[in-house]
Amino acid sequence: MESEFDVIVIGSGPGGYVCAIRCAQLGLKTAIVEKYSTLGGTCLNVGCIPSKAYLDSSEHVQFLKAHAKTHGIIASDFSVDWKTMKDRVSKVVKTTCDGIQFLMKKNLITVITGVASFKDPFSIEIQGKKEIYKAKNFVIATGSKPTQIPSIIYDKKNIISSTEALNLEKIPKKLLVLGAGAIGLEMGSVYARLGTKVTVIEMTPSIIPQMDQDLGKELLKALRKEGLEFYLSTKLLKAIVQKNVGVKIECENLEEPGKIIEMDADHLLVAVGRTAYTEGLNLQNALLKLNEKKCLEVNEYLQTSQKHIYAIGDVIGGIMLAHKAQEEGVFVAETILGQKPHVNYNLIPNVVYTWPEAAGVGATEQELIKKGKKFKKGSFPFKALGRARASEEFFGLVKILSDEVSDEILGVHMVGPRCADLIQEAVVAMEYRATSEDIARICHPHPTYSEAVKEAAISAWNGKPLHL
């Protein structure tokens, strides 16, 4: 195996493998290092892909339970084959990871298996092996891991992270979820649809607290109707594993200090965020240090303090999303070649894949108010659309925020059917600095969910939507 490269990418998640592909496309001799036997990182193996596969399967179950009769479909006698469902998810993951392996071969990228460790700023070694690999440039794309709370002892059986939640031996009767962000709500939705009693504990007063507050309010209504129970403004005090029983927790209501709430379940899923992963890299040998957030600091070119060592994705902090890492991967590859790429961090869409889905891009209403920015607001409910009525999709809305004077779109936020796809119209419009009038005057197909975007734009522009 050759040992000298133009670029060595450390980590094969969405950011890492995309970076490696783009480097190879540009003619750079490229290698990628992955500690596991399969490529794809957290996203493909124990994150985005398997969780979406479970969400899709469980959505079919929810349809049969709650909506089939309305459509004239009698499905009273059905059951869930948990093993078959899990096997399907495993097949989806394998096929996807095999696809990444194929792309490495297609682009003549050398794949190195093992834990990379810097020997010095220009070379790495693979722990437990003798080979030394040198490169003119390195890209650190080692991603993140579930954040662990020091006061909680994780046994990965009763107290679990999202990784273990994807591979439970059986469908639990009761599940406690700590954290009402994307991960907690998505996994909570999966099991709630399969018959689990799911209770979500969140310290803040709203769910998906990093997104526009109107989305949290709408999504909360829908998820409660689906059967999830919520304890907001609630702090976990302690969690105790009960032998052969599960886990018992004590919480405090922050709005009523001193009020203690006790709950028990088969599992406690801790989903309070993710932390940059740099273990085993021996960063000190490369003269690199972590900041106070345990992330690698980079400049506007995504270079670390060593200009030939770049870092992308979760390991540099910011919004921890696969598509953000992919954009950064392409950015770094093209930067190494002396090109002038760009990443517009304001226009990275955020998506929660519950049903209804939630998505947003740009500034939230709360952010604009905090900045003292004068803006116009328009919204439109999905229930007013013919397509939504035909599909029995009554929850949700689209909200558009635009500059009070110029009408340039500042933010778009939506919760409802297919919002993960609909948000891209807003991203494209905002990339070209469109106004709400621009979207309002674009013809949208009828009947579709996308008409809600047009109507919200009309509402923001002149306050007079056509179908409301």
Secondary structure, DSSP 8 states (H G I E B T S, - for coil): ---EEEEEEE--SHHHHHHHHHHHHTT--EEEEESSSSSSHHHHHHSHHHHHHHHHHHHHHHIIIIITGGGT----S----HHHHHHHHHHHHHHHHHHHHHHHHHTT-EEEES-EEEEETTEEEETTS--EEEEEEEEE---EEE---TTS---SSSEE-HHHHTT-SS--SEEEEE--SHHHHHHHHHHHHTT-EEEEE-SSSSSSTTS-HHHHHHHHHHHHHHT-EEE-SEEEEEEEEETTTEEEEEEEETTSTT-EEEEEESEEEE-S-EEE--TTS-GGGGT--B-TTS-B---TTSB-SSTTEEE-GGGG-SS--HHHHHHHHHHHHHHHTT------GGG--EEE-SSSEEEEEE--HHHHHHHT--EEEEEEEGGGSHHHHHHT----EEEEEEETTT-BEEEEEEEETTHHHHHHHHHHHHHTT-BHHHHHTS---SSSTTHHHHHHHHHHHHS--TT-
